[in-house]
Amino acid sequence: MARAITLIRSAALSDVAEYAYAATAPAESRLIFLAGACPLNDDGSTAAVGDYAGQASKAVENMRVALAAAGASLQDVISTRVLVASARQKDLVAAWEVVRDAFGDHDVPSTLMGVTVLGYDDQLVEIEAVAAVLDQ
């Protein structure tokens, strides 16, 4: 299947980042703007209470479902923003490693942010994403 996404790297920027610095999609692509993927179970309860990695995993799982409903997959994501309710870098990294591993070689431009609070009880992680697809 043809993909709309082109990941862009620059030799003029540090290679320490675990993601591409930019991405593009052609004008004929259909953009998909996802609501923040939250670590919620089917019954609305928060999954993996107190566990940054566990919540990141559930958020990725829920993001996959939302993408599929829109006719896309993780390979169609053009950028992400990972929000982590913590001021501790190690908590951000714990969530980021799960997201990074889920995307594998499709290392889209991403922003990792520590925030003070998220919307649901006991929520520690939320993942925002934009995707682009070429409809057949």
CNS distance restraints for C-alpha pairs under 8 A (distance, minus, plus):
assign (resid   2 and name CA) (resid 134 and name CA) 7.20 0.50 0.50
assign (resid   3 and name CA) (resid  75 and name CA) 7.90 0.50 0.50
assign (resid   3 and name CA) (resid  76 and name CA) 6.77 0.50 0.50
assign (resid   3 and name CA) (resid 133 and name CA) 6.56 0.50 0.50
assign (resid   3 and name CA) (resid 134 and name CA) 6.66 0.50 0.50
assign (resid   4 and name CA) (resid  24 and name CA) 7.98 0.50 0.50
assign (resid   4 and name CA) (resid  25 and name CA) 5.28 0.50 0.50
assign (resid   4 and name CA) (resid  26 and name CA) 6.45 0.50 0.50
assign (resid   4 and name CA) (resid  29 and name CA) 6.37 0.50 0.50
assign (resid   4 and name CA) (resid  76 and name CA) 7.07 0.50 0.50
assign (resid   4 and name CA) (resid 132 and name CA) 6.00 0.50 0.50
assign (resid   4 and name CA) (resid 133 and name CA) 5.41 0.50 0.50
assign (resid   4 and name CA) (resid 134 and name CA) 5.76 0.50 0.50
assign (resid   5 and name CA) (resid  23 and name CA) 6.66 0.50 0.50
assign (resid   5 and name CA) (resid  24 and name CA) 5.82 0.50 0.50
assign (resid   5 and name CA) (resid  25 and name CA) 5.04 0.50 0.50
assign (resid   5 and name CA) (resid  26 and name CA) 7.90 0.50 0.50
assign (resid   5 and name CA) (resid  76 and name CA) 6.48 0.50 0.50
assign (resid   5 and name CA) (resid  77 and name CA) 7.59 0.50 0.50
assign (resid   5 and name CA) (resid  78 and name CA) 6.26 0.50 0.50
assign (resid   5 and name CA) (resid 132 and name CA) 6.72 0.50 0.50
assign (resid   5 and name CA) (resid 133 and name CA) 7.85 0.50 0.50
assign (resid   6 and name CA) (resid  23 and name CA) 5.43 0.50 0.50
assign (resid   6 and name CA) (resid  24 and name CA) 5.24 0.50 0.50
assign (resid   6 and name CA) (resid  25 and name CA) 6.44 0.50 0.50
assign (resid   7 and name CA) (resid  20 and name CA) 5.98 0.50 0.50
assign (resid   7 and name CA) (resid  21 and name CA) 7.79 0.50 0.50
assign (resid   7 and name CA) (resid  22 and name CA) 6.11 0.50 0.50
assign (resid   7 and name CA) (resid  23 and name CA) 4.38 0.50 0.50
assign (resid   7 and name CA) (resid  24 and name CA) 6.67 0.50 0.50
assign (resid   7 and name CA) (resid 107 and name CA) 7.89 0.50 0.50
assign (resid   7 and name CA) (resid 108 and name CA) 6.68 0.50 0.50
assign (resid   7 and name CA) (resid 109 and name CA) 7.92 0.50 0.50
assign (resid   8 and name CA) (resid  20 and name CA) 5.75 0.50 0.50
assign (resid   8 and name CA) (resid  21 and name CA) 6.14 0.50 0.50
assign (resid   8 and name CA) (resid  22 and name CA) 4.99 0.50 0.50
assign (resid   8 and name CA) (resid  23 and name CA) 5.40 0.50 0.50
assign (resid   8 and name CA) (resid  24 and name CA) 7.74 0.50 0.50
assign (resid   9 and name CA) (resid  20 and name CA) 5.32 0.50 0.50
assign (resid   9 and name CA) (resid  21 and name CA) 5.60 0.50 0.50
assign (resid   9 and name CA) (resid  22 and name CA) 6.78 0.50 0.50
assign (resid  10 and name CA) (resid  21 and name CA) 7.32 0.50 0.50
assign (resid  11 and name CA) (resid  15 and name CA) 7.68 0.50 0.50
assign (resid  18 and name CA) (resid 100 and name CA) 7.60 0.50 0.50
assign (resid  18 and name CA) (resid 107 and name CA) 6.89 0.50 0.50
assign (resid  19 and name CA) (resid 107 and name CA) 4.53 0.50 0.50
assign (resid  19 and name CA) (resid 108 and name CA) 5.49 0.50 0.50
assign (resid  19 and name CA) (resid 109 and name CA) 5.43 0.50 0.50
assign (resid  19 and name CA) (resid 110 and name CA) 6.66 0.50 0.50
assign (resid  20 and name CA) (resid 107 and name CA) 5.86 0.50 0.50
assign (resid  20 and name CA) (resid 108 and name CA) 5.45 0.50 0.50
assign (resid  20 and name CA) (resid 109 and name CA) 4.94 0.50 0.50
assign (resid  20 and name CA) (resid 110 and name CA) 7.96 0.50 0.50
assign (resid  21 and name CA) (resid 108 and name CA) 7.79 0.50 0.50
assign (resid  21 and name CA) (resid 109 and name CA) 5.27 0.50 0.50
assign (resid  22 and name CA) (resid 108 and name CA) 7.59 0.50 0.50
assign (resid  22 and name CA) (resid 109 and name CA) 5.55 0.50 0.50
assign (resid  23 and name CA) (resid  78 and name CA) 6.11 0.50 0.50
assign (resid  23 and name CA) (resid  79 and name CA) 7.50 0.50 0.50
assign (resid  23 and name CA) (resid 108 and name CA) 7.10 0.50 0.50
assign (resid  23 and name CA) (resid 109 and name CA) 6.73 0.50 0.50
assign (resid  24 and name CA) (resid  78 and name CA) 7.31 0.50 0.50
assign (resid  25 and name CA) (resid  29 and name CA) 6.45 0.50 0.50
assign (resid  25 and name CA) (resid  78 and name CA) 7.83 0.50 0.50
assign (resid  25 and name CA) (resid 132 and name CA) 6.59 0.50 0.50
assign (resid  28 and name CA) (resid 134 and name CA) 7.05 0.50 0.50
assign (resid  29 and name CA) (resid 132 and name CA) 5.88 0.50 0.50
assign (resid  29 and name CA) (resid 133 and name CA) 5.33 0.50 0.50
assign (resid  29 and name CA) (resid 134 and name CA) 4.86 0.50 0.50
assign (resid  29 and name CA) (resid 135 and name CA) 7.31 0.50 0.50
assign (resid  30 and name CA) (resid 132 and name CA) 5.44 0.50 0.50
assign (resid  30 and name CA) (resid 133 and name CA) 5.28 0.50 0.50
assign (resid  30 and name CA) (resid 134 and name CA) 6.30 0.50 0.50
assign (resid  30 and name CA) (resid 135 and name CA) 7.26 0.50 0.50
assign (resid  31 and name CA) (resid 130 and name CA) 7.05 0.50 0.50
assign (resid  31 and name CA) (resid 131 and name CA) 5.73 0.50 0.50
assign (resid  31 and name CA) (resid 132 and name CA) 4.44 0.50 0.50
assign (resid  31 and name CA) (resid 133 and name CA) 6.65 0.50 0.50
assign (resid  32 and name CA) (resid  70 and name CA) 7.26 0.50 0.50
assign (resid  32 and name CA) (resid 130 and name CA) 5.62 0.50 0.50
assign (resid  32 and name CA) (resid 131 and name CA) 4.92 0.50 0.50
assign (resid  32 and name CA) (resid 132 and name CA) 5.94 0.50 0.50
assign (resid  32 and name CA) (resid 133 and name CA) 7.96 0.50 0.50
assign (resid  33 and name CA) (resid 129 and name CA) 6.50 0.50 0.50
assign (resid  33 and name CA) (resid 130 and name CA) 4.70 0.50 0.50
assign (resid  33 and name CA) (resid 131 and name CA) 6.57 0.50 0.50
assign (resid  34 and name CA) (resid  66 and name CA) 7.41 0.50 0.50
assign (resid  34 and name CA) (resid  67 and name CA) 7.74 0.50 0.50
assign (resid  34 and name CA) (resid 128 and name CA) 6.40 0.50 0.50
assign (resid  34 and name CA) (resid 129 and name CA) 5.52 0.50 0.50
assign (resid  34 and name CA) (resid 130 and name CA) 6.04 0.50 0.50
assign (resid  34 and name CA) (resid 131 and name CA) 7.96 0.50 0.50
assign (resid  35 and name CA) (resid 128 and name CA) 6.24 0.50 0.50
assign (resid  35 and name CA) (resid 129 and name CA) 7.51 0.50 0.50
assign (resid  36 and name CA) (resid 126 and name CA) 5.74 0.50 0.50
assign (resid  36 and name CA) (resid 127 and name CA) 5.14 0.50 0.50
assign (resid  36 and name CA) (resid 128 and name CA) 4.33 0.50 0.50
assign (resid  36 and name CA) (resid 129 and name CA) 7.19 0.50 0.50
assign (resid  37 and name CA) (resid  59 and name CA) 5.15 0.50 0.50
assign (resid  37 and name CA) (resid  60 and name CA) 7.06 0.50 0.50
assign (resid  37 and name CA) (resid  62 and name CA) 6.06 0.50 0.50
assign (resid  37 and name CA) (resid  63 and name CA) 5.31 0.50 0.50
assign (resid  37 and name CA) (resid 126 and name CA) 5.47 0.50 0.50
assign (resid  37 and name CA) (resid 127 and name CA) 4.98 0.50 0.50
assign (resid  37 and name CA) (resid 128 and name CA) 6.22 0.50 0.50
assign (resid  38 and name CA) (resid  55 and name CA) 7.92 0.50 0.50
assign (resid  38 and name CA) (resid  58 and name CA) 7.48 0.50 0.50
assign (resid  38 and name CA) (resid  59 and name CA) 4.87 0.50 0.50
assign (resid  38 and name CA) (resid  62 and name CA) 7.10 0.50 0.50
assign (resid  38 and name CA) (resid 123 and name CA) 7.75 0.50 0.50
assign (resid  38 and name CA) (resid 125 and name CA) 6.72 0.50 0.50
assign (resid  38 and name CA) (resid 126 and name CA) 4.91 0.50 0.50
assign (resid  38 and name CA) (resid 127 and name CA) 6.84 0.50 0.50
assign (resid  39 and name CA) (resid  46 and name CA) 5.87 0.50 0.50
assign (resid  39 and name CA) (resid  47 and name CA) 5.53 0.50 0.50
assign (resid  39 and name CA) (resid  48 and name CA) 7.82 0.50 0.50
assign (resid  39 and name CA) (resid  55 and name CA) 5.14 0.50 0.50
assign (resid  39 and name CA) (resid  56 and name CA) 6.88 0.50 0.50
assign (resid  39 and name CA) (resid  57 and name CA) 7.75 0.50 0.50
assign (resid  39 and name CA) (resid  58 and name CA) 4.84 0.50 0.50
assign (resid  39 and name CA) (resid  59 and name CA) 4.42 0.50 0.50
assign (resid  39 and name CA) (resid  62 and name CA) 7.26 0.50 0.50
assign (resid  39 and name CA) (resid 123 and name CA) 7.11 0.50 0.50
assign (resid  39 and name CA) (resid 125 and name CA) 6.94 0.50 0.50
assign (resid  39 and name CA) (resid 126 and name CA) 7.11 0.50 0.50
assign (resid  40 and name CA) (resid  44 and name CA) 5.52 0.50 0.50
assign (resid  40 and name CA) (resid  45 and name CA) 5.61 0.50 0.50
assign (resid  40 and name CA) (resid  46 and name CA) 4.62 0.50 0.50
assign (resid  40 and name CA) (resid  47 and name CA) 5.54 0.50 0.50
assign (resid  40 and name CA) (resid  58 and name CA) 7.14 0.50 0.50
assign (resid  40 and name CA) (resid  59 and name CA) 7.38 0.50 0.50
assign (resid  40 and name CA) (resid  62 and name CA) 7.85 0.50 0.50
assign (resid  41 and name CA) (resid  45 and name CA) 5.41 0.50 0.50
assign (resid  41 and name CA) (resid  46 and name CA) 6.10 0.50 0.50
assign (resid  41 and name CA) (resid  47 and name CA) 5.85 0.50 0.50
assign (resid  46 and name CA) (resid 120 and name CA) 7.37 0.50 0.50
assign (resid  46 and name CA) (resid 121 and name CA) 6.97 0.50 0.50
assign (resid  46 and name CA) (resid 122 and name CA) 6.53 0.50 0.50
assign (resid  46 and name CA) (resid 123 and name CA) 6.46 0.50 0.50
assign (resid  47 and name CA) (resid  54 and name CA) 7.53 0.50 0.50
assign (resid  47 and name CA) (resid  55 and name CA) 6.19 0.50 0.50
assign (resid  47 and name CA) (resid  58 and name CA) 6.94 0.50 0.50
assign (resid  48 and name CA) (resid  52 and name CA) 7.84 0.50 0.50
assign (resid  48 and name CA) (resid  54 and name CA) 5.29 0.50 0.50
assign (resid  48 and name CA) (resid  55 and name CA) 5.49 0.50 0.50
assign (resid  49 and name CA) (resid  55 and name CA) 7.45 0.50 0.50
assign (resid  49 and name CA) (resid 122 and name CA) 5.96 0.50 0.50
assign (resid  49 and name CA) (resid 123 and name CA) 7.28 0.50 0.50
assign (resid  50 and name CA) (resid 122 and name CA) 7.16 0.50 0.50
assign (resid  50 and name CA) (resid 124 and name CA) 7.45 0.50 0.50
assign (resid  51 and name CA) (resid  55 and name CA) 6.08 0.50 0.50
assign (resid  51 and name CA) (resid 124 and name CA) 7.83 0.50 0.50
assign (resid  52 and name CA) (resid  56 and name CA) 6.14 0.50 0.50
assign (resid  52 and name CA) (resid  84 and name CA) 7.95 0.50 0.50
assign (resid  52 and name CA) (resid  91 and name CA) 6.39 0.50 0.50
assign (resid  52 and name CA) (resid  92 and name CA) 7.89 0.50 0.50
assign (resid  52 and name CA) (resid  94 and name CA) 6.22 0.50 0.50
assign (resid  52 and name CA) (resid  95 and name CA) 5.41 0.50 0.50
assign (resid  52 and name CA) (resid 124 and name CA) 6.26 0.50 0.50
assign (resid  52 and name CA) (resid 125 and name CA) 6.72 0.50 0.50
assign (resid  53 and name CA) (resid  57 and name CA) 6.17 0.50 0.50
assign (resid  53 and name CA) (resid  94 and name CA) 5.45 0.50 0.50
assign (resid  53 and name CA) (resid  95 and name CA) 4.82 0.50 0.50
assign (resid  53 and name CA) (resid  97 and name CA) 7.88 0.50 0.50
assign (resid  53 and name CA) (resid  98 and name CA) 6.18 0.50 0.50
assign (resid  54 and name CA) (resid  58 and name CA) 6.35 0.50 0.50
assign (resid  55 and name CA) (resid  59 and name CA) 6.05 0.50 0.50
assign (resid  55 and name CA) (resid  95 and name CA) 7.69 0.50 0.50
assign (resid  55 and name CA) (resid 123 and name CA) 7.79 0.50 0.50
assign (resid  55 and name CA) (resid 124 and name CA) 6.87 0.50 0.50
assign (resid  55 and name CA) (resid 125 and name CA) 5.97 0.50 0.50
assign (resid  56 and name CA) (resid  60 and name CA) 6.16 0.50 0.50
assign (resid  56 and name CA) (resid  95 and name CA) 5.32 0.50 0.50
assign (resid  56 and name CA) (resid  96 and name CA) 7.76 0.50 0.50
assign (resid  56 and name CA) (resid  98 and name CA) 6.21 0.50 0.50
assign (resid  56 and name CA) (resid  99 and name CA) 6.67 0.50 0.50
assign (resid  56 and name CA) (resid 125 and name CA) 5.86 0.50 0.50
assign (resid  56 and name CA) (resid 126 and name CA) 7.33 0.50 0.50
assign (resid  56 and name CA) (resid 127 and name CA) 7.95 0.50 0.50
assign (resid  57 and name CA) (resid  61 and name CA) 6.22 0.50 0.50
assign (resid  57 and name CA) (resid  98 and name CA) 6.20 0.50 0.50
assign (resid  57 and name CA) (resid  99 and name CA) 7.29 0.50 0.50
assign (resid  58 and name CA) (resid  62 and name CA) 6.17 0.50 0.50
assign (resid  59 and name CA) (resid  63 and name CA) 6.04 0.50 0.50
assign (resid  59 and name CA) (resid 125 and name CA) 7.34 0.50 0.50
assign (resid  59 and name CA) (resid 126 and name CA) 6.49 0.50 0.50
assign (resid  59 and name CA) (resid 127 and name CA) 6.64 0.50 0.50
assign (resid  60 and name CA) (resid  64 and name CA) 6.18 0.50 0.50
assign (resid  60 and name CA) (resid  99 and name CA) 6.86 0.50 0.50
assign (resid  60 and name CA) (resid 102 and name CA) 7.43 0.50 0.50
assign (resid  60 and name CA) (resid 127 and name CA) 7.51 0.50 0.50
assign (resid  61 and name CA) (resid  65 and name CA) 6.58 0.50 0.50
assign (resid  62 and name CA) (resid  66 and name CA) 6.36 0.50 0.50
assign (resid  63 and name CA) (resid  67 and name CA) 6.05 0.50 0.50
assign (resid  63 and name CA) (resid 127 and name CA) 7.85 0.50 0.50
assign (resid  64 and name CA) (resid  68 and name CA) 6.09 0.50 0.50
assign (resid  64 and name CA) (resid  73 and name CA) 6.30 0.50 0.50
assign (resid  64 and name CA) (resid  74 and name CA) 6.59 0.50 0.50
assign (resid  65 and name CA) (resid  69 and name CA) 6.28 0.50 0.50
assign (resid  66 and name CA) (resid  70 and name CA) 6.49 0.50 0.50
assign (resid  67 and name CA) (resid  71 and name CA) 6.28 0.50 0.50
assign (resid  67 and name CA) (resid  72 and name CA) 4.85 0.50 0.50
assign (resid  67 and name CA) (resid  73 and name CA) 5.41 0.50 0.50
assign (resid  67 and name CA) (resid  74 and name CA) 7.32 0.50 0.50
assign (resid  68 and name CA) (resid  72 and name CA) 5.05 0.50 0.50
assign (resid  68 and name CA) (resid  73 and name CA) 5.91 0.50 0.50
assign (resid  72 and name CA) (resid  76 and name CA) 5.97 0.50 0.50
assign (resid  72 and name CA) (resid 131 and name CA) 7.46 0.50 0.50
assign (resid  72 and name CA) (resid 132 and name CA) 7.88 0.50 0.50
assign (resid  72 and name CA) (resid 133 and name CA) 6.72 0.50 0.50
assign (resid  73 and name CA) (resid  77 and name CA) 7.12 0.50 0.50
assign (resid  74 and name CA) (resid 103 and name CA) 6.56 0.50 0.50
assign (resid  75 and name CA) (resid 103 and name CA) 7.43 0.50 0.50
assign (resid  75 and name CA) (resid 106 and name CA) 6.27 0.50 0.50
assign (resid  76 and name CA) (resid 131 and name CA) 5.19 0.50 0.50
assign (resid  76 and name CA) (resid 132 and name CA) 5.56 0.50 0.50
assign (resid  76 and name CA) (resid 133 and name CA) 6.17 0.50 0.50
assign (resid  77 and name CA) (resid 108 and name CA) 7.09 0.50 0.50
assign (resid  77 and name CA) (resid 129 and name CA) 6.66 0.50 0.50
assign (resid  77 and name CA) (resid 130 and name CA) 5.67 0.50 0.50
assign (resid  77 and name CA) (resid 131 and name CA) 3.83 0.50 0.50
assign (resid  77 and name CA) (resid 132 and name CA) 6.35 0.50 0.50
assign (resid  78 and name CA) (resid 108 and name CA) 5.86 0.50 0.50
assign (resid  78 and name CA) (resid 109 and name CA) 7.06 0.50 0.50
assign (resid  78 and name CA) (resid 129 and name CA) 7.50 0.50 0.50
assign (resid  78 and name CA) (resid 130 and name CA) 5.66 0.50 0.50
assign (resid  78 and name CA) (resid 131 and name CA) 5.00 0.50 0.50
assign (resid  78 and name CA) (resid 132 and name CA) 6.50 0.50 0.50
assign (resid  79 and name CA) (resid 108 and name CA) 5.40 0.50 0.50
assign (resid  79 and name CA) (resid 109 and name CA) 5.00 0.50 0.50
assign (resid  79 and name CA) (resid 110 and name CA) 5.65 0.50 0.50
assign (resid  79 and name CA) (resid 129 and name CA) 5.70 0.50 0.50
assign (resid  79 and name CA) (resid 130 and name CA) 5.54 0.50 0.50
assign (resid  79 and name CA) (resid 131 and name CA) 7.13 0.50 0.50
assign (resid  80 and name CA) (resid 108 and name CA) 7.15 0.50 0.50
assign (resid  80 and name CA) (resid 109 and name CA) 6.57 0.50 0.50
assign (resid  80 and name CA) (resid 110 and name CA) 4.70 0.50 0.50
assign (resid  80 and name CA) (resid 111 and name CA) 6.45 0.50 0.50
assign (resid  80 and name CA) (resid 127 and name CA) 6.79 0.50 0.50
assign (resid  80 and name CA) (resid 128 and name CA) 5.47 0.50 0.50
assign (resid  80 and name CA) (resid 129 and name CA) 4.37 0.50 0.50
assign (resid  80 and name CA) (resid 130 and name CA) 6.65 0.50 0.50
assign (resid  81 and name CA) (resid 110 and name CA) 5.51 0.50 0.50
assign (resid  81 and name CA) (resid 111 and name CA) 4.67 0.50 0.50
assign (resid  81 and name CA) (resid 112 and name CA) 5.95 0.50 0.50
assign (resid  81 and name CA) (resid 113 and name CA) 7.51 0.50 0.50
assign (resid  81 and name CA) (resid 127 and name CA) 5.76 0.50 0.50
assign (resid  81 and name CA) (resid 128 and name CA) 5.02 0.50 0.50
assign (resid  81 and name CA) (resid 129 and name CA) 6.46 0.50 0.50
assign (resid  82 and name CA) (resid  96 and name CA) 7.29 0.50 0.50
assign (resid  82 and name CA) (resid 110 and name CA) 7.43 0.50 0.50
assign (resid  82 and name CA) (resid 111 and name CA) 6.13 0.50 0.50
assign (resid  82 and name CA) (resid 112 and name CA) 4.81 0.50 0.50
assign (resid  82 and name CA) (resid 113 and name CA) 6.17 0.50 0.50
assign (resid  82 and name CA) (resid 125 and name CA) 7.23 0.50 0.50
assign (resid  82 and name CA) (resid 126 and name CA) 6.01 0.50 0.50
assign (resid  82 and name CA) (resid 127 and name CA) 4.58 0.50 0.50
assign (resid  82 and name CA) (resid 128 and name CA) 6.41 0.50 0.50
assign (resid  83 and name CA) (resid 112 and name CA) 6.19 0.50 0.50
assign (resid  83 and name CA) (resid 113 and name CA) 5.02 0.50 0.50
assign (resid  83 and name CA) (resid 114 and name CA) 5.99 0.50 0.50
assign (resid  83 and name CA) (resid 115 and name CA) 6.45 0.50 0.50
assign (resid  83 and name CA) (resid 125 and name CA) 5.63 0.50 0.50
assign (resid  83 and name CA) (resid 126 and name CA) 5.14 0.50 0.50
assign (resid  83 and name CA) (resid 127 and name CA) 6.16 0.50 0.50
assign (resid  84 and name CA) (resid  91 and name CA) 7.51 0.50 0.50
assign (resid  84 and name CA) (resid  92 and name CA) 5.88 0.50 0.50
assign (resid  84 and name CA) (resid  95 and name CA) 7.34 0.50 0.50
assign (resid  84 and name CA) (resid 112 and name CA) 7.67 0.50 0.50
assign (resid  84 and name CA) (resid 113 and name CA) 6.12 0.50 0.50
assign (resid  84 and name CA) (resid 114 and name CA) 4.88 0.50 0.50
assign (resid  84 and name CA) (resid 115 and name CA) 5.86 0.50 0.50
assign (resid  84 and name CA) (resid 124 and name CA) 5.57 0.50 0.50
assign (resid  84 and name CA) (resid 125 and name CA) 4.67 0.50 0.50
assign (resid  84 and name CA) (resid 126 and name CA) 6.70 0.50 0.50
assign (resid  85 and name CA) (resid 114 and name CA) 5.66 0.50 0.50
assign (resid  85 and name CA) (resid 115 and name CA) 4.77 0.50 0.50
assign (resid  85 and name CA) (resid 116 and name CA) 5.33 0.50 0.50
assign (resid  85 and name CA) (resid 117 and name CA) 5.29 0.50 0.50
assign (resid  85 and name CA) (resid 118 and name CA) 6.48 0.50 0.50
assign (resid  85 and name CA) (resid 123 and name CA) 7.62 0.50 0.50
assign (resid  85 and name CA) (resid 124 and name CA) 4.83 0.50 0.50
assign (resid  85 and name CA) (resid 125 and name CA) 6.42 0.50 0.50
assign (resid  86 and name CA) (resid  91 and name CA) 6.55 0.50 0.50
assign (resid  86 and name CA) (resid  92 and name CA) 7.11 0.50 0.50
assign (resid  86 and name CA) (resid 114 and name CA) 5.39 0.50 0.50
assign (resid  86 and name CA) (resid 115 and name CA) 6.10 0.50 0.50
assign (resid  86 and name CA) (resid 116 and name CA) 6.39 0.50 0.50
assign (resid  86 and name CA) (resid 124 and name CA) 7.53 0.50 0.50
assign (resid  87 and name CA) (resid  91 and name CA) 7.95 0.50 0.50
assign (resid  87 and name CA) (resid 114 and name CA) 5.76 0.50 0.50
assign (resid  87 and name CA) (resid 115 and name CA) 7.19 0.50 0.50
assign (resid  87 and name CA) (resid 116 and name CA) 7.55 0.50 0.50
assign (resid  88 and name CA) (resid  92 and name CA) 6.78 0.50 0.50
assign (resid  88 and name CA) (resid 114 and name CA) 7.83 0.50 0.50
assign (resid  89 and name CA) (resid  93 and name CA) 6.17 0.50 0.50
assign (resid  90 and name CA) (resid  94 and name CA) 6.10 0.50 0.50
assign (resid  91 and name CA) (resid  95 and name CA) 6.48 0.50 0.50
assign (resid  92 and name CA) (resid  96 and name CA) 6.04 0.50 0.50
assign (resid  92 and name CA) (resid 112 and name CA) 7.18 0.50 0.50
assign (resid  92 and name CA) (resid 113 and name CA) 7.38 0.50 0.50
assign (resid  92 and name CA) (resid 114 and name CA) 6.72 0.50 0.50
assign (resid  93 and name CA) (resid  97 and name CA) 5.96 0.50 0.50
assign (resid  94 and name CA) (resid  98 and name CA) 6.88 0.50 0.50
assign (resid  95 and name CA) (resid  99 and name CA) 6.59 0.50 0.50
assign (resid  95 and name CA) (resid 125 and name CA) 7.29 0.50 0.50
assign (resid  96 and name CA) (resid 100 and name CA) 5.92 0.50 0.50
assign (resid  96 and name CA) (resid 112 and name CA) 7.20 0.50 0.50
assign (resid  97 and name CA) (resid 101 and name CA) 5.99 0.50 0.50
assign (resid  98 and name CA) (resid 102 and name CA) 6.18 0.50 0.50
assign (resid  99 and name CA) (resid 103 and name CA) 6.45 0.50 0.50
assign (resid 100 and name CA) (resid 104 and name CA) 6.26 0.50 0.50
assign (resid 100 and name CA) (resid 107 and name CA) 7.10 0.50 0.50
assign (resid 103 and name CA) (resid 107 and name CA) 6.17 0.50 0.50
assign (resid 103 and name CA) (resid 108 and name CA) 7.93 0.50 0.50
assign (resid 117 and name CA) (resid 123 and name CA) 7.95 0.50 0.50
assign (resid 117 and name CA) (resid 124 and name CA) 7.66 0.50 0.50
assign (resid 118 and name CA) (resid 123 and name CA) 5.97 0.50 0.50
assign (resid 118 and name CA) (resid 124 and name CA) 6.72 0.50 0.50
assign (resid 118 and name CA) (resid 125 and name CA) 7.57 0.50 0.50
assign (resid 118 and name CA) (resid 126 and name CA) 7.70 0.50 0.50
assign (resid 119 and name CA) (resid 123 and name CA) 6.95 0.50 0.50
